Amino acid sequence: MRIKRGVAKRQSKKKTLSLASGYRMSYHRLYRRAKEAVLHAGQYSYAHRRRRLSQLRKEWIKTIAAALSTTQYSYSQFIDKMKKSNIEIDRKNMAELIVYSPEHFKQLIEQA
């Protein structure tokens, strides 16, 4: 029995082309090109979501190191003191403390 799927296929193609809107040249017009471009874009998007997390962590570390430059500790010494005194606060929250309430961060340095 022959399967007719004109409506379903058209919807599928329409969706792919709408996902590819904004792409350059034939990648937003031709279905084959658009399908390929959307697949690759999805792969890049997945990989870069993971890369963004490591980039954010690097930024937090830079913020903490910059705030510690006025104190006697280096970044690694400070993190070591934090671990030894059993103060568990992650780098993201430390960076936010530095930006939004530096006085609390100074108290944290004194405790470590």
DARA-V598461 format. One record per pair of residues at least 12 apart in sequence whose C-alpha atoms are under 10 Angstrom apart, sorted by sequence separation. I is the first residue (numbers start at 1). GAP is how many residues later the second one is. D is the distance in Angstrom with one decimal. If there is no record, write none. Layout:
# DARA-V598461
I,GAP,D + I,GAP,D
This chain:
# DARA-V598461
16,12,9.1 + 17,12,7.0 + 63,12,10.0 + 79,12,9.5 + 17,13,7.9 + 20,13,9.3 + 21,13,8.7 + 62,13,8.9 + 65,13,9.2 + 17,14,6.5 + 20,14,5.7 + 23,14,8.3 + 61,14,7.9 + 64,14,9.5 + 94,14,9.2 + 16,15,7.4 + 17,15,9.6 + 19,15,8.3 + 20,15,7.9 + 23,15,9.4 + 64,15,9.9 + 16,16,9.6 + 17,16,9.5 + 18,16,9.2 + 19,16,9.1 + 20,16,9.7 + 13,17,9.8 + 14,17,8.7 + 17,17,6.1 + 20,17,7.2 + 21,17,9.8 + 13,18,6.7 + 16,18,6.7 + 17,18,7.6 + 19,18,9.5 + 20,18,6.1 + 13,19,9.3 + 16,19,6.1 + 19,19,6.8 + 20,19,9.9 + 89,19,9.9 + 15,20,9.9 + 16,20,9.6 + 18,20,9.9 + 13,21,9.2 + 16,21,9.5 + 17,21,8.7 + 20,21,9.2 + 87,21,8.9 + 13,22,8.4 + 16,22,7.2 + 19,22,9.8 + 16,23,9.5 + 87,24,8.7 + 87,25,7.6 + 82,26,8.9 + 85,26,8.1 + 86,26,8.8 + 64,27,7.8 + 82,27,8.6 + 85,27,6.1 + 63,28,9.4 + 64,28,9.5 + 67,28,9.0 + 81,28,9.1 + 84,28,8.1 + 63,29,9.7 + 82,29,8.4 + 83,29,8.6 + 60,30,9.7 + 61,30,6.8 + 64,30,7.1 + 65,30,9.6 + 68,30,9.9 + 81,30,9.2 + 82,30,5.3 + 60,31,6.0 + 61,31,8.5 + 63,31,8.9 + 64,31,5.9 + 67,31,7.1 + 78,31,7.8 + 81,31,5.4 + 59,32,9.6 + 60,32,5.9 + 63,32,6.0 + 64,32,9.5 + 66,32,9.7 + 67,32,9.4 + 80,32,9.0 + 57,33,10.0 + 58,33,9.5 + 59,33,9.1 + 60,33,8.8 + 61,33,9.2 + 62,33,8.9 + 63,33,9.1 + 64,33,9.6 + 79,33,8.8 + 57,34,7.3 + 60,34,7.9 + 61,34,7.7 + 64,34,7.3 + 78,34,7.4 + 56,35,9.8 + 57,35,7.2 + 60,35,5.4 + 63,35,7.7 + 64,35,9.7 + 67,35,8.9 + 71,35,9.6 + 56,36,8.4 + 59,36,8.7 + 60,36,8.5 + 63,36,8.6 + 73,36,9.0 + 68,37,9.9 + 57,38,9.8 + 60,38,9.9 + 67,38,9.1 + 68,38,9.6 + 71,38,8.9 + 67,39,9.6 + 64,41,9.8 + 68,41,8.8
